[in-house]
Amino acid sequence: MFILAHRQARAGAELAIRGAPDGYVVTICEPTRTLDQNAKLWPMLSDVSKQVEWHGQKLTTDEWKDVFTAALRRQKAVPGLDGGFVVCGQSTSKMGKREFAQLIELIYAFGAERDVRWSEPVPEWLTQAAEVAA
């Protein structure tokens, strides 16, 4: 894997491509979420889990993560093998930085509508965006 951050990394990637056997695959993709983004997610989900009832039920942090990622990605739900439903494809570990930032914004917006008190400060960039939108 090469992070294309400078000329030397690009040269290394080019060298690896030229030396690769036929049939090998090269994938260029956006970097995945940062550790800081992931560390921000779980306290937010915990705050929502403690303070919000969803259709008469308290949900766990993992259940809230499923609710938010399904909303963000407009995912589909299919019938489960033994009843109930399963939401398909809801991994945050493979999300790019931009999509993960959208997930965090979605959770903040949801929390603002329900007067969630955040245990960690709201980032300045998000409060500025909210002020511009108002």
N, CA, C and O of each residue as an XYZ file, in Angstrom:
536
protein
N       0.852     -1.171      0.000
C       0.000      0.000      0.000
C       0.900      1.236      0.000
O       1.891      1.297      0.727
N       0.547      2.192     -0.805
C       1.266      3.458     -0.877
C       0.296      4.588     -0.575
O      -0.783      4.654     -1.163
N       0.667      5.471      0.330
C      -0.110      6.684      0.574
C       0.504      7.761     -0.303
O       1.654      8.153     -0.105
N      -0.254      8.229     -1.258
C       0.265      9.157     -2.260
C       0.340     10.565     -1.697
O      -0.441     11.442     -2.067
N       1.292     10.766     -0.795
C       1.427     12.046     -0.102
C       2.566     12.901     -0.652
O       2.638     14.097     -0.368
N       3.448     12.300     -1.431
C       4.587     13.053     -1.961
C       5.136     12.320     -3.187
O       4.724     11.201     -3.493
N       6.062     12.963     -3.875
C       6.618     12.444     -5.133
C       7.289     11.082     -4.940
O       7.160     10.205     -5.794
N       7.996     10.900     -3.838
C       8.712      9.645     -3.592
C       7.731      8.471     -3.448
O       7.991      7.379     -3.952
N       6.616      8.696     -2.766
C       5.611      7.639     -2.619
C       5.007      7.290     -3.979
O       4.782      6.117     -4.280
N       4.747      8.304     -4.792
C       4.204      8.058     -6.133
C       5.197      7.266     -6.986
O       4.805      6.378     -7.743
N       6.486      7.595     -6.857
C       7.514      6.867     -7.605
C       7.571      5.409     -7.152
O       7.731      4.508     -7.975
N       7.442      5.178     -5.852
C       7.432      3.813     -5.330
C       6.241      3.023     -5.837
O       6.368      1.845     -6.171
N       5.082      3.670     -5.896
C       3.882      3.010     -6.408
C       4.058      2.664     -7.883
O       3.694      1.573     -8.322
N       4.616      3.599     -8.638
C       4.846      3.361    -10.068
C       5.803      2.192    -10.274
O       5.585      1.357    -11.151
N       6.858      2.129     -9.473
C       7.830      1.040     -9.565
C       7.165     -0.305     -9.244
O       7.412     -1.302     -9.923
N       6.326     -0.324     -8.214
C       5.624     -1.557     -7.842
C       4.686     -2.005     -8.956
O       4.566     -3.201     -9.224
N       4.026     -1.057     -9.602
C       3.108     -1.392    -10.696
C       3.889     -1.979    -11.874
O       3.489     -2.991    -12.449
N       4.994     -1.343    -12.225
C       5.795     -1.836    -13.360
C       6.361     -3.228    -13.095
O       6.522     -4.017    -14.026
N       6.665     -3.537    -11.833
C       7.245     -4.834    -11.502
C       6.225     -5.917    -11.195
O       6.596     -7.071    -10.981
N       4.965     -5.569    -11.169
C       3.928     -6.545    -10.810
C       3.649     -7.495    -11.977
O       3.642     -7.072    -13.133
N       3.422     -8.765    -11.679
C       3.082     -9.725    -12.734
C       1.732     -9.387    -13.380
O       0.896     -8.709    -12.783
N       1.542     -9.866    -14.594
C       0.255     -9.697    -15.267
C      -0.853    -10.306    -14.412
O      -0.657    -11.329    -13.757
N      -1.999     -9.672    -14.429
C      -3.147    -10.174    -13.680
C      -3.288     -9.577    -12.293
O      -4.337     -9.732    -11.668
N      -2.264     -8.898    -11.794
C      -2.375     -8.245    -10.488
C      -3.347     -7.078    -10.592
O      -3.586     -6.562    -11.684
N      -3.902     -6.665     -9.475
C      -4.907     -5.605     -9.438
C      -4.380     -4.436     -8.615
O      -3.793     -4.629     -7.550
N      -4.591     -3.229     -9.112
C      -4.227     -2.009     -8.393
C      -5.513     -1.267     -8.080
O      -6.359     -1.083     -8.956
N      -5.664     -0.844     -6.840
C      -6.842     -0.092     -6.427
C      -6.402      1.247     -5.863
O      -5.544      1.308     -4.982
N      -6.991      2.313     -6.372
C      -6.747      3.656     -5.852
C      -8.016      4.060     -5.109
O      -9.107      4.019     -5.677
N      -7.880      4.449     -3.848
C      -9.080      4.787     -3.079
C      -8.790      5.904     -2.079
O      -7.643      6.192     -1.738
N      -9.871      6.513     -1.632
C      -9.792      7.546     -0.603
C      -9.349      6.901      0.707
O      -9.704      5.752      0.972
N      -8.580      7.616      1.537
C      -8.207      7.055      2.841
C      -9.455      6.777      3.686
O     -10.454      7.492      3.603
N      -9.371      5.726      4.494
C     -10.502      5.415      5.368
C     -10.504      6.346      6.576
O      -9.583      7.137      6.777
N     -11.563      6.230      7.374
C     -11.749      7.095      8.547
C     -10.471      7.183      9.371
O      -9.644      6.271      9.361
N     -10.326      8.284     10.074
C      -9.164      8.457     10.946
C      -9.454      7.872     12.322
O     -10.609      7.629     12.670
N      -8.413      7.652     13.091
C      -8.593      7.176     14.468
C      -9.346      8.214     15.291
O     -10.164      7.861     16.140
N      -9.071      9.501     15.042
C      -9.786     10.568     15.753
C     -11.276     10.535     15.440
O     -12.105     10.712     16.332
N     -11.618     10.307     14.166
C     -13.031     10.228     13.801
C     -13.697      9.058     14.520
O     -14.788      9.205     15.071
N     -13.048      7.909     14.516
C     -13.622      6.742     15.173
C     -13.749      6.962     16.674
O     -14.738      6.558     17.284
N     -12.744      7.605     17.269
C     -12.794      7.892     18.707
C     -13.916      8.869     19.029
O     -14.467      8.822     20.129
N     -14.264      9.741     18.112
C     -15.355     10.705     18.304
C     -16.712     10.008     18.231
O     -17.642     10.377     18.948
N     -16.822      9.005     17.369
C     -18.099      8.336     17.124
C     -18.686      7.701     18.380
O     -19.867      7.891     18.668
N     -17.895      6.962     19.120
C     -18.445      6.153     20.214
C     -18.986      6.970     21.379
O     -20.035      6.603     21.909
N     -18.351      8.045     21.814
C     -18.988      8.877     22.843
C     -20.302      9.503     22.352
O     -21.252      9.649     23.120
N     -20.342      9.871     21.064
C     -21.576     10.434     20.513
C     -22.698      9.401     20.552
O     -23.817      9.704     20.967
N     -22.391      8.179     20.117
C     -23.402      7.122     20.135
C     -23.845      6.816     21.563
O     -25.018      6.536     21.807
N     -22.912      6.869     22.497
C     -23.241      6.649     23.904
C     -24.185      7.732     24.423
O     -25.142      7.436     25.137
N     -23.912      8.994     24.061
C     -24.787     10.098     24.479
C     -26.200      9.903     23.944
O     -27.176     10.067     24.676
N     -26.306      9.552     22.667
C     -27.629      9.332     22.067
C     -28.304      8.142     22.743
O     -29.491      8.202     23.064
N     -27.562      7.071     22.957
C     -28.118      5.865     23.567
C     -28.688      6.132     24.958
O     -29.731      5.589     25.323
N     -28.004      6.963     25.724
C     -28.453      7.261     27.088
C     -29.632      8.226     27.126
O     -30.427      8.189     28.065
N     -29.758      9.094     26.115
C     -30.707     10.197     26.204
C     -31.916     10.100     25.276
O     -32.881     10.846     25.450
N     -31.886      9.204     24.301
C     -32.966      9.178     23.310
C     -33.654      7.819     23.311
O     -33.004      6.774     23.298
N     -34.980      7.858     23.327
C     -35.790      6.660     23.125
C     -36.200      6.627     21.666
O     -36.613      7.651     21.121
N     -36.096      5.488     21.027
C     -36.436      5.359     19.614
C     -37.660      4.467     19.477
O     -37.594      3.257     19.697
N     -38.770      5.080     19.113
C     -40.044      4.363     18.978
C     -40.347      3.541     20.230
O     -40.741      2.377     20.154
N     -40.151      4.180     21.382
C     -40.475      3.552     22.657
C     -39.412      2.609     23.193
O     -39.646      1.927     24.191
N     -38.253      2.553     22.555
C     -37.200      1.631     22.991
C     -35.885      2.362     23.207
O     -35.572      3.323     22.504
N     -35.121      1.897     24.185
C     -33.744      2.358     24.357
C     -32.868      1.439     23.502
O     -33.001      0.216     23.559
N     -31.983      2.030     22.720
C     -31.101      1.252     21.862
C     -29.672      1.302     22.393
O     -29.278      2.264     23.053
N     -28.904      0.261     22.100
C     -27.487      0.229     22.472
C     -26.697      1.111     21.502
O     -27.223      1.556     20.482
N     -25.437      1.354     21.833
C     -24.589      2.137     20.928
C     -24.437      1.438     19.578
O     -24.453      2.095     18.538
N     -24.291      0.122     19.584
C     -24.173     -0.619     18.322
C     -25.455     -0.515     17.493
O     -25.400     -0.384     16.271
N     -26.600     -0.574     18.160
C     -27.869     -0.437     17.439
C     -28.019      0.961     16.851
O     -28.500      1.116     15.729
N     -27.607      1.982     17.607
C     -27.654      3.349     17.075
C     -26.711      3.492     15.890
O     -27.045      4.167     14.916
N     -25.541      2.870     15.954
C     -24.610      2.921     14.822
C     -25.275      2.342     13.583
O     -25.146      2.894     12.490
N     -25.986      1.232     13.750
C     -26.705      0.633     12.624
C     -27.779      1.576     12.081
O     -27.930      1.711     10.866
N     -28.520      2.226     12.973
C     -29.580      3.159     12.555
C     -28.981      4.313     11.754
O     -29.488      4.661     10.688
N     -27.904      4.905     12.266
C     -27.305      6.062     11.592
C     -26.631      5.684     10.276
O     -26.780      6.403      9.287
N     -25.892      4.573     10.240
C     -25.238      4.194      8.986
C     -26.268      3.801      7.935
O     -26.075      4.075      6.750
N     -27.355      3.165      8.351
C     -28.417      2.830      7.398
C     -29.047      4.095      6.831
O     -29.350      4.154      5.640
N     -29.244      5.100      7.668
C     -29.820      6.366      7.195
C     -28.859      7.073      6.246
O     -29.281      7.613      5.223
N     -27.582      7.071      6.578
C     -26.586      7.751      5.751
C     -26.459      7.095      4.381
O     -26.392      7.780      3.360
N     -26.429      5.805      4.365
C     -26.185      5.072      3.119
C     -27.461      4.654      2.394
O     -27.398      4.042      1.329
N     -28.604      4.980      2.961
C     -29.878      4.575      2.363
C     -29.869      3.060      2.089
O     -30.208      2.600      0.999
N     -29.471      2.311      3.119
C     -29.322      0.873      2.967
C     -30.672      0.174      2.942
O     -31.694      0.714      3.363
N     -30.631     -1.028      2.440
C     -31.857     -1.806      2.385
C     -31.912     -2.805      3.537
O     -30.883     -3.239      4.056
N     -33.125     -3.156      3.920
C     -33.354     -4.180      4.936
C     -34.018     -5.370      4.247
O     -34.910     -5.210      3.414
N     -33.563     -6.557      4.614
C     -34.131     -7.776      4.042
C     -34.615     -8.668      5.180
O     -34.113     -8.567      6.300
N     -35.588     -9.544      4.905
C     -36.051    -10.451      5.960
C     -34.918    -11.356      6.443
O     -34.129    -11.863      5.645
N     -34.851    -11.550      7.764
C     -33.859    -12.439      8.347
C     -34.247    -13.894      8.160
O     -35.368    -14.194      7.750
N     -33.330    -14.791      8.457
C     -33.586    -16.217      8.266
C     -34.664    -16.749      9.192
O     -35.441    -17.624      8.809
N     -34.715    -16.219     10.415
C     -35.690    -16.728     11.377
C     -36.593    -15.616     11.899
O     -36.906    -15.564     13.088
N     -37.005    -14.732     11.002
C     -37.872    -13.618     11.386
C     -37.078    -12.341     11.545
O     -35.847    -12.355     11.534
N     -37.781    -11.249     11.691
C     -37.121     -9.957     11.821
C     -36.504     -9.511     10.507
O     -36.761    -10.093      9.453
N     -35.686     -8.468     10.589
C     -35.041     -7.925      9.398
C     -33.557     -7.718      9.654
O     -33.127     -7.565     10.797
N     -32.784     -7.716      8.585
C     -31.348     -7.488      8.633
C     -31.048     -6.304      7.721
O     -31.502     -6.271      6.578
N     -30.276     -5.321      8.225
C     -29.841     -4.206      7.389
C     -28.530     -4.619      6.740
O     -27.600     -5.042      7.428
N     -28.451     -4.501      5.430
C     -27.294     -4.991      4.670
C     -26.171     -3.960      4.574
O     -26.422     -2.774      4.360
N     -24.945     -4.417      4.732
C     -23.751     -3.648      4.430
C     -23.489     -2.417      5.257
O     -23.339     -1.334      4.691
N     -23.427     -2.527      6.568
C     -23.305     -1.334      7.405
C     -21.988     -1.257      8.162
O     -21.987     -1.141      9.388
N     -20.885     -1.319      7.460
C     -19.577     -1.233      8.107
C     -19.066      0.200      8.092
O     -19.095      0.861      7.054
N     -18.596      0.683      9.242
C     -17.988      2.014      9.270
C     -16.478      1.932      9.104
O     -15.838      2.937      8.795
N     -15.900      0.756      9.302
C     -14.440      0.635      9.240
C     -13.898      0.877      7.837
O     -12.729      1.228      7.678
N     -14.728      0.697      6.825
C     -14.275      0.905      5.448
C     -14.722      2.250      4.889
O     -14.458      2.552      3.725
N     -15.391      3.056      5.698
C     -15.835      4.373      5.233
C     -14.636      5.282      4.997
O     -13.653      5.243      5.737
N     -14.736      6.096      3.961
C     -13.734      7.122      3.731
C     -13.904      8.254      4.731
O     -14.921      8.350      5.419
N     -12.890      9.109      4.799
C     -12.930     10.230      5.752
C     -14.144     11.122      5.525
O     -14.799     11.537      6.481
N     -14.446     11.418      4.263
C     -15.555     12.316      3.940
C     -16.900     11.716      4.378
O     -17.718     12.396      4.996
N     -17.116     10.438      4.049
C     -18.372      9.797      4.427
C     -18.493      9.693      5.946
O     -19.580      9.866      6.497
N     -17.378      9.410      6.622
C     -17.414      9.310      8.079
C     -17.748     10.667      8.693
O     -18.476     10.742      9.683
N     -17.212     11.742      8.103
C     -17.551     13.093      8.575
C     -19.044     13.357      8.388
O     -19.670     13.998      9.232
N     -19.618     12.867      7.289
C     -21.060     13.015      7.069
C     -21.856     12.251      8.122
O     -22.909     12.710      8.563
N     -21.350     11.085      8.523
C     -22.003     10.310      9.577
C     -22.011     11.089     10.886
O     -23.033     11.147     11.570
N     -20.881     11.686     11.236
C     -20.792     12.477     12.466
C     -21.739     13.674     12.398
O     -22.410     13.989     13.381
N     -21.797     14.344     11.243
C     -22.721     15.471     11.074
C     -24.168     15.022     11.236
O     -24.969     15.719     11.858
N     -24.506     13.864     10.680
C     -25.859     13.325     10.794
C     -26.223     13.080     12.258
O     -27.330     13.405     12.686
N     -25.303     12.515     13.019
C     -25.564     12.242     14.436
C     -25.739     13.544     15.208
O     -26.627     13.647     16.054
N     -24.899     14.541     14.925
C     -25.054     15.843     15.587
C     -26.404     16.470     15.252
O     -27.077     16.998     16.138
N     -26.802     16.416     13.995
C     -28.090     17.005     13.596
C     -29.242     16.287     14.294
O     -30.162     16.932     14.798
N     -29.195     14.969     14.324
C     -30.217     14.177     15.003
C     -30.270     14.549     16.484
O     -31.346     14.753     17.045
N     -29.094     14.634     17.110
C     -29.029     14.983     18.527
C     -29.535     16.382     18.806
O     -30.191     16.613     19.821
N     -29.239     17.321     17.915
C     -29.702     18.704     18.099
C     -31.223     18.776     18.071
O     -31.824     19.546     18.820
N     -31.844     17.982     17.217
C     -33.311     17.954     17.131
C     -33.942     17.370     18.390
O     -35.117     17.612     18.666
N     -33.171     16.606     19.148
C     -33.703     15.927     20.337
C     -33.046     16.412     21.625
O     -33.149     15.756     22.661
N     -32.377     17.551     21.563
C     -31.752     18.181     22.733
C     -30.763     17.273     23.458
O     -30.699     17.270     24.687
N     -29.999     16.509     22.697
C     -28.961     15.671     23.307
C     -27.863     16.574     23.862
O     -27.407     17.499     23.191
N     -27.449     16.295     25.088
C     -26.321     17.000     25.697
C     -25.073     16.162     25.428
O     -24.951     15.031     25.898
N     -24.159     16.738     24.667
C     -22.961     16.001     24.270
C     -21.934     15.991     25.396
O     -21.698     17.013     26.041
N     -21.331     14.844     25.624
C     -20.319     14.713     26.674
C     -18.973     15.280     26.229
O     -18.109     15.556     27.061
N     -18.796     15.452     24.934
C     -17.578     16.054     24.392
C     -17.967     17.299     23.606
O     -19.086     17.380     23.100
N     -17.062     18.271     23.495
C     -17.407     19.502     22.780
C     -17.729     19.250     21.308
O     -17.137     18.384     20.664
N     -18.677     20.024     20.799
C     -19.017     19.966     19.378
C     -17.898     20.680     18.618
O     -17.507     21.782     19.002
N     -17.373     20.069     17.543
C     -16.284     20.718     16.806
C     -16.695     22.085     16.265
O     -17.844     22.298     15.878
N     -15.742     22.997     16.245
C     -16.008     24.371     15.810
C     -16.517     24.419     14.371
O     -17.401     25.215     14.054
N     -15.963     23.567     13.490
C     -16.381     23.585     12.086
C     -17.854     23.239     11.946
O     -18.520     23.705     11.022
N     -18.364     22.423     12.861
C     -19.762     22.032     12.776
C     -20.675     23.133     13.303
O     -21.736     23.380     12.729
N     -20.286     23.787     14.370
C     -21.115     24.877     14.890
C     -21.122     26.043     13.913
O     -22.140     26.723     13.780
N     -20.008     26.289     13.227
C     -19.970     27.355     12.222
C     -20.891     27.027     11.055
O     -21.587     27.908     10.550
N     -20.904     25.774     10.625
C     -21.781     25.367      9.526
C     -23.243     25.517      9.921
O     -24.069     25.912      9.098
N     -23.570     25.204     11.171
C     -24.952     25.341     11.649
C     -25.370     26.806     11.689
O     -26.513     27.135     11.371
N     -24.451     27.687     12.079
C     -24.762     29.118     12.132
C     -25.004     29.675     10.733
O     -25.889     30.510     10.544
N     -24.233     29.225      9.759
C     -24.408     29.676      8.380
C     -25.753     29.201      7.839
O     -26.428     29.938      7.120
N     -26.144     27.977      8.178
C     -27.404     27.417      7.690
C     -28.619     28.076      8.327
O     -29.701     28.067      7.739
N     -28.464     28.649      9.522
C     -29.609     29.223     10.248
C     -30.070     30.541      9.669
O     -31.020     31.139     10.174
